[in-house]
């Protein structure tokens, strides 16, 4: 059983991103450079909406805070 359906986590993540200037700018940059990283960023933000100082971990190819 999934906690969020696909639409719900995307909606939640986009709400958080659009309400914060820095997160929105970062997301838009990732969309231009690498859409797969942008989707990972969106998933991370939907799960960790209060995260600050988010970093990309190159060794595991995922975000952390």
N, CA, C and O of each residue as an XYZ file, in Angstrom:
260
protein
N       0.836     -1.179      0.000
C       0.000      0.000      0.000
C       0.880      1.241      0.000
O       1.811      1.345      0.799
N       0.596      2.167     -0.878
C       1.373      3.394     -0.974
C       0.783      4.466     -0.075
O      -0.427      4.534      0.135
N       1.664      5.295      0.445
C       1.227      6.382      1.300
C       0.576      7.499      0.480
O      -0.465      8.029      0.868
N       1.183      7.853     -0.643
C       0.642      8.877     -1.540
C       0.514      8.285     -2.926
O       1.354      7.490     -3.347
N      -0.527      8.665     -3.633
C      -0.595      8.285     -5.035
C       0.350      9.195     -5.807
O       0.847     10.184     -5.267
N       0.596      8.863     -7.058
C       1.547      9.631     -7.866
C       1.143     11.098     -7.946
O       1.993     11.982     -7.842
N      -0.128     11.359     -8.126
C      -0.595     12.730     -8.252
C      -0.441     13.497     -6.936
O      -0.089     14.676     -6.942
N      -0.703     12.830     -5.812
C      -0.637     13.508     -4.530
C       0.775     13.962     -4.177
O       0.944     15.089     -3.712
N       1.799     13.127     -4.379
C       3.146     13.544     -4.011
C       3.658     14.627     -4.940
O       4.400     15.511     -4.510
N       3.275     14.574     -6.203
C       3.688     15.642     -7.118
C       3.032     16.963     -6.730
O       3.683     18.008     -6.718
N       1.748     16.910     -6.416
C       1.026     18.120     -6.021
C       1.599     18.697     -4.745
O       1.822     19.904     -4.648
N       1.841     17.838     -3.761
C       2.396     18.299     -2.495
C       3.789     18.903     -2.696
O       4.094     19.964     -2.152
N       4.621     18.230     -3.470
C       5.969     18.736     -3.725
C       5.962     20.067     -4.452
O       6.732     20.966     -4.114
N       5.103     20.197     -5.441
C       5.026     21.455     -6.195
C       4.491     22.592     -5.339
O       4.906     23.739     -5.507
N       3.577     22.291     -4.423
C       3.081     23.335     -3.511
C       4.206     23.867     -2.641
O       4.336     25.078     -2.461
N       5.022     22.966     -2.098
C       6.144     23.379     -1.254
C       7.166     24.159     -2.072
O       7.658     25.196     -1.628
N       7.483     23.667     -3.260
C       8.476     24.324     -4.117
C       8.005     25.708     -4.540
O       8.782     26.661     -4.497
N       6.755     25.833     -4.945
C       6.248     27.123     -5.412
C       6.092     28.146     -4.297
O       6.019     29.346     -4.563
N       6.040     27.687     -3.060
C       5.905     28.636     -1.953
C       7.254     29.145     -1.440
O       7.294     30.023     -0.578
N       8.351     28.603     -1.958
C       9.682     28.992     -1.494
C      10.527     29.385     -2.704
O      10.720     28.580     -3.615
N      11.034     30.629     -2.715
C      11.763     31.149     -3.875
C      12.991     30.314     -4.207
O      13.208     29.981     -5.372
N      13.791     29.972     -3.219
C      15.026     29.230     -3.457
C      14.776     27.833     -3.987
O      15.471     27.381     -4.898
N      13.798     27.147     -3.431
C      13.463     25.799     -3.882
C      12.898     25.830     -5.295
O      13.172     24.940     -6.100
N      12.108     26.857     -5.593
C      11.541     26.987     -6.941
C      12.635     27.224     -7.966
O      12.631     26.628     -9.043
N      13.566     28.094     -7.627
C      14.677     28.390     -8.543
C      15.541     27.149     -8.763
O      15.961     26.873     -9.887
N      15.803     26.410     -7.702
C      16.595     25.190     -7.811
C      15.883     24.161     -8.683
O      16.503     23.542     -9.548
N      14.592     23.979     -8.459
C      13.808     23.019     -9.238
C      13.805     23.386    -10.721
O      13.965     22.511    -11.572
N      13.625     24.658    -11.037
C      13.620     25.100    -12.430
C      14.985     24.900    -13.076
O      15.067     24.561    -14.257
N      16.048     25.105    -12.320
C      17.400     24.872    -12.832
C      17.599     23.395    -13.142
O      18.137     23.045    -14.193
N      17.171     22.534    -12.236
C      17.279     21.091    -12.476
C      16.454     20.671    -13.687
O      16.878     19.796    -14.442
N      15.297     21.269    -13.883
C      14.476     20.942    -15.051
C      15.200     21.256    -16.352
O      15.102     20.502    -17.320
N      15.923     22.363    -16.377
C      16.675     22.737    -17.585
C      17.885     21.835    -17.794
O      18.164     21.425    -18.921
N      18.602     21.525    -16.726
C      19.856     20.787    -16.841
C      19.632     19.284    -16.961
O      20.140     18.647    -17.884
N      18.864     18.715    -16.020
C      18.662     17.259    -15.975
C      17.292     16.945    -15.371
O      17.142     16.970    -14.149
N      16.297     16.650    -16.200
C      14.943     16.391    -15.699
C      14.841     15.224    -14.720
O      13.966     15.233    -13.854
N      15.703     14.227    -14.833
C      15.634     13.098    -13.893
C      16.026     13.537    -12.482
O      15.450     13.061    -11.503
N      16.993     14.433    -12.373
C      17.376     14.972    -11.067
C      16.262     15.872    -10.532
O      16.024     15.914     -9.325
N      15.586     16.586    -11.421
C      14.466     17.430    -11.002
C      13.342     16.587    -10.399
O      12.714     16.997     -9.423
N      13.088     15.416    -10.974
C      12.051     14.545    -10.419
C      12.484     13.986     -9.061
O      11.652     13.852     -8.164
N      13.752     13.661     -8.898
C      14.254     13.198     -7.596
C      14.147     14.313     -6.558
O      13.831     14.063     -5.395
N      14.414     15.545     -6.993
C      14.282     16.700     -6.094
C      12.825     16.873     -5.672
O      12.538     17.121     -4.500
N      11.921     16.744     -6.617
C      10.491     16.866     -6.330
C      10.031     15.783     -5.350
O       9.276     16.073     -4.422
N      10.475     14.551     -5.546
C      10.141     13.465     -4.620
C      10.695     13.747     -3.227
O      10.007     13.545     -2.227
N      11.942     14.216     -3.167
C      12.567     14.503     -1.881
C      11.808     15.598     -1.143
O      11.550     15.477      0.054
N      11.453     16.660     -1.847
C      10.724     17.771     -1.234
C       9.336     17.329     -0.777
O       8.863     17.776      0.268
N       8.685     16.469     -1.534
C       7.349     16.016     -1.116
C       7.418     15.186      0.161
O       6.477     15.201      0.954
N       8.507     14.469      0.373
C       8.666     13.665      1.593
C       9.224     14.479      2.759
O       8.891     14.218      3.915
N      10.072     15.465      2.458
C      10.766     16.251      3.478
C      10.493     17.732      3.259
O      11.395     18.482      2.888
N       9.272     18.150      3.483
C       8.876     19.516      3.157
C       9.558     20.571      4.024
O       9.657     21.727      3.611
N      10.026     20.206      5.208
C      10.690     21.168      6.094
C      12.204     21.129      5.998
O      12.885     21.766      6.803
N      12.743     20.406      5.043
C      14.196     20.268      4.919
C      14.841     21.585      4.493
O      14.331     22.294      3.625
N      15.964     21.892      5.118
C      16.759     23.053      4.725
C      18.171     22.573      4.403
O      18.585     21.507      4.860
N      18.898     23.343      3.628
C      20.265     23.011      3.220
C      20.326     21.628      2.571
O      21.038     20.739      3.038
N      19.588     21.471      1.518
C      19.497     20.208      0.793
C      20.735     20.062     -0.083
O      21.159     21.010     -0.745
N      21.308     18.860     -0.076
C      22.521     18.603     -0.848
C      22.334     17.382     -1.726
O      21.591     16.462     -1.384
N      23.019     17.384     -2.866
C      23.021     16.248     -3.772
C      24.204     15.365     -3.405
O      25.344     15.830     -3.385
N      23.946     14.108     -3.118
C      24.996     13.158     -2.775
C      25.360     12.386     -4.044
O      24.586     11.554     -4.517
N      26.535     12.668     -4.584
C      26.934     12.055     -5.849
C      27.143     10.553     -5.740
O      26.879      9.823     -6.696
N      27.609     10.084     -4.603
C      27.907      8.654     -4.478
C      26.647      7.792     -4.534
O      26.674      6.706     -5.115
N      25.550      8.252     -3.945
C      24.312      7.473     -3.981
C      23.280      8.037     -4.955
O      22.184      7.491     -5.086
N      23.626      9.125     -5.635
C      22.738      9.763     -6.622
C      21.378     10.089     -6.044
O      20.346      9.743     -6.619
N      21.384     10.769     -4.884
C      20.144     11.142     -4.229
C      20.372     12.379     -3.389
O      21.511     12.769     -3.131
N      19.270     13.000     -2.959
C      19.354     14.193     -2.117
C      19.376     13.809     -0.654
O      18.868     12.757     -0.265
N      19.977     14.684      0.161
C      19.983     14.519      1.603
C      20.033     15.887      2.238
O      20.313     16.883      1.571
N      19.761     15.936      3.528
C      19.843     17.188      4.260
C      20.508     16.972      5.569
O      20.674     17.916      6.340
